[in-house]
Amino acid sequence: MTVTSERREDGIRLVTMSAPPVNALTVQGWYDVAGALDEASADPATKVVVLRAEGKGFNAGVDIKEMQGTTGFDALLGANKGCYAAFKAVYECSVPVIAAVNGFCVGGGVGLVGNADCVVASEDAYFGVPEVNQGALGAATHMARLVPQHMMRTLYFTARTIPAHDLVQFGSVLEVVPREEPRRGRPAGRPRHRRQGHPRDPRRQGGAQRDRPGQRQQVLPVGAGLHLRDST
């Protein structure tokens, strides 16, 4: 498990999670994310934080294997406290936090995104709270920040996922960008496209997505944070 924090000269701080194979965080991993955000919050030279992840997906929640391999309830309680610390650090960060989501974002990952100030997602990104299948409670409160109440209930009770391009209409995802987005961002005025069907099926391509009323085409100044590259 590795959480790195890099502040660039332009004041953009990249906080990167890397916990192969699926970025399911251990108890310590959640505290590491919290520590990185707290450090960024206390740094006067940091202007914005981009929270991102290496690998196939953004975050798969807590590390179930750690719980299964731990006697008693220490790992379970530790994960709850660690998640709280990480979500709190994102929410209370003194500078804006942009979540750059690639691939899957489920369980605790939704907690990180739900507390961020802005969400940009890759074309293959999708979100969900599958805890009901595991017989546990989870991130429904944070999912409620991404979708309307009745959709949140449906997603929670059925353990279904929702693709990132569907969240654009709710305003919870700013925009969906190509997985191999250039490091300098999307050229202004270039049309965005949305896929139809399940986001994990690369064969299904749809038409152009319409901008929301009043939305301006622009390049976001988050640099490499929007370069959602699969490093595996």
C-alpha positions in Angstrom: 0.0 0.0 0.0 1.4 3.4 -1.0 0.0 6.9 -0.8 2.2 9.5 -2.3 1.9 13.3 -2.2 3.6 15.5 -4.7 3.3 19.3 -4.8 4.2 20.8 -8.1 5.6 24.3 -8.7 2.2 25.6 -9.8 0.7 24.7 -6.4 -1.2 21.6 -7.6 -0.7 18.7 -5.2 -1.2 15.2 -6.5 -2.2 12.7 -3.9 -2.1 9.2 -5.4 -3.3 5.9 -4.0 -1.7 2.7 -5.1 -2.8 -0.6 -3.5 -2.7 -3.4 -6.1 -4.6 -5.2 -7.3 -7.9 -3.2 -6.8 -7.0 -0.3 -4.5 -8.9 -1.7 -1.5 -7.3 0.1 1.4 -6.1 -1.3 4.7 -6.8 0.4 8.0 -3.4 2.1 7.7 -4.1 3.0 4.1 -7.1 5.1 5.1 -5.1 6.9 7.7 -2.4 7.5 5.1 -4.9 9.2 2.8 -6.1 11.3 5.7 -2.5 12.2 6.5 -1.7 13.3 3.0 -4.8 15.5 2.8 -4.1 17.0 6.2 -0.5 17.8 5.1 -1.8 19.4 1.9 -4.4 21.4 3.9 -1.6 22.8 6.2 0.7 23.7 3.3 0.3 27.4 2.3 1.9 26.7 -1.1 -0.8 24.1 -2.0 -3.6 25.7 -4.0 -5.6 22.6 -5.0 -5.4 18.9 -4.4 -6.0 16.2 -7.0 -6.9 12.9 -5.4 -6.2 10.1 -7.9 -5.2 6.4 -8.1 -2.9 4.2 -10.0 -4.2 0.9 -11.6 -7.4 -0.3 -13.0 -9.7 1.5 -10.6 -9.9 4.4 -8.3 -10.9 2.6 -5.1 -12.6 -0.7 -4.1 -13.3 0.3 -0.5 -11.9 -1.4 2.6 -9.6 -4.4 2.5 -11.9 -7.3 3.3 -9.0 -9.7 3.4 -7.4 -7.7 6.3 -10.6 -8.2 8.3 -10.8 -11.9 7.5 -7.2 -12.3 8.6 -7.6 -10.4 11.9 -8.8 -11.9 15.1 -11.7 -10.1 16.8 -13.1 -6.8 15.5 -10.0 -4.6 15.6 -9.7 -4.4 11.8 -13.5 -3.7 11.4 -13.4 -0.9 13.9 -10.1 0.3 12.6 -11.5 0.5 9.0 -14.5 2.5 10.2 -12.3 5.0 12.1 -9.8 5.2 9.2 -12.6 5.8 6.7 -14.0 8.6 8.9 -10.5 10.2 9.2 -10.0 10.1 5.4 -13.5 11.4 4.5 -13.1 14.1 7.1 -9.7 15.1 5.8 -11.2 15.5 2.2 -14.2 17.4 3.4 -12.3 19.8 5.7 -9.3 20.4 3.4 -8.5 24.1 3.3 -8.1 24.0 -0.4 -10.4 22.5 -3.1 -10.1 18.8 -3.6 -10.6 17.4 -7.1 -11.3 13.6 -7.3 -9.9 12.2 -10.6 -11.7 8.9 -10.9 -10.7 6.1 -13.2 -12.5 2.7 -13.5 -14.4 1.5 -10.4 -15.2 3.7 -7.4 -17.2 1.6 -4.9 -17.8 1.5 -1.2 -15.3 3.7 0.6 -14.2 5.2 -2.7 -17.7 6.8 -2.9 -17.0 8.3 0.5 -13.8 10.0 -0.8 -15.6 11.3 -3.9 -18.7 12.3 -2.1 -16.7 14.6 0.1 -14.6 16.1 -2.7 -15.3 19.5 -4.2 -15.2 18.5 -7.8 -15.3 15.1 -9.6 -13.8 14.4 -13.0 -14.1 10.9 -14.3 -12.7 8.7 -17.1 -15.0 7.2 -19.7 -14.8 3.8 -18.0 -15.6 5.1 -14.5 -18.6 3.8 -12.5 -19.8 4.2 -8.9 -21.6 2.0 -6.5 -22.2 1.0 -2.9 -22.3 -2.9 -2.9 -22.2 -3.3 0.8 -25.7 -4.8 1.0 -24.4 -7.8 -0.8 -21.8 -8.2 2.0 -24.4 -7.8 4.8 -22.9 -4.5 6.0 -23.7 -0.8 6.1 -21.6 1.7 4.2 -21.4 4.8 2.1 -25.1 5.5 1.4 -24.8 9.0 2.9 -22.0 9.9 0.6 -23.7 8.3 -2.5 -26.7 10.6 -1.6 -24.4 13.6 -2.5 -24.0 12.1 -6.0 -27.5 11.1 -7.0 -31.1 12.0 -6.0 -32.6 10.3 -3.0 -34.7 7.6 -4.7 -31.9 6.7 -7.1 -29.6 6.4 -4.1 -32.0 4.0 -2.4 -32.3 1.9 -5.5 -28.5 1.8 -6.0 -28.0 0.9 -2.4 -30.7 -1.8 -2.0 -29.9 -3.5 -5.4 -26.1 -3.0 -5.2 -26.2 -1.7 -8.7 -23.5 0.6 -10.1 -24.0 3.8 -12.1 -21.7 5.0 -14.9 -19.9 8.3 -14.6 -21.6 9.8 -17.7 -25.0 9.4 -16.0 -23.8 11.5 -13.1 -23.0 14.4 -15.3 -26.7 15.2 -15.6 -26.9 15.5 -11.9 -23.9 17.9 -11.7 -22.0 15.6 -9.3 -19.5 14.7 -12.0 -18.2 17.8 -13.8 -17.3 15.9 -17.0 -16.2 12.6 -18.4 -12.8 12.6 -20.2 -11.0 10.0 -22.2 -9.0 7.5 -20.2 -5.8 8.6 -22.0 -6.5 12.3 -21.6 -3.4 14.4 -22.5 -1.5 15.8 -19.6 -2.5 19.4 -20.5 -6.2 18.6 -20.5 -8.9 18.7 -23.2 -8.6 21.6 -25.8 -11.3 24.2 -25.3 -14.3 23.7 -27.5 -13.6 20.0 -28.2 -16.9 18.1 -28.0 -17.3 15.5 -25.2 -18.8 12.1 -26.0 -20.7 9.7 -23.8 -21.0 6.0 -24.1 -24.3 4.2 -24.1 -24.7 1.0 -22.1 -22.4 -0.3 -19.4 -19.2 1.7 -19.1 -17.1 -1.4 -19.0 -18.1 -2.4 -22.6 -15.8 -0.6 -24.9 -17.7 -1.7 -28.0 -20.8 0.4 -27.2 -20.3 4.0 -28.4 -22.9 6.7 -28.4 -23.5 10.2 -29.7 -22.2 13.5 -28.4 -23.3 14.6 -25.0 -25.1 17.8 -24.6 -23.7 20.5 -22.3 -25.8 21.5 -19.3 -27.4 25.0 -19.6 -24.9 27.6 -18.7 -21.9 25.3 -18.8 -18.9 26.7 -20.5 -16.3 24.7 -22.4 -12.9 25.2 -20.7 -9.7 23.6 -19.8 -9.5 22.7 -16.1 -6.1 23.7 -14.6 -5.4 20.4 -12.9 -2.7 19.2 -15.3 -1.5 15.7 -14.6 -4.3 15.1 -12.2 -6.6 14.7 -15.2 -4.2 12.3 -16.9 -6.1 9.2 -15.9 -3.6 6.6 -17.2 -3.8 2.9 -16.6 -0.3 2.1 -15.4 -0.8 -1.7 -15.3 
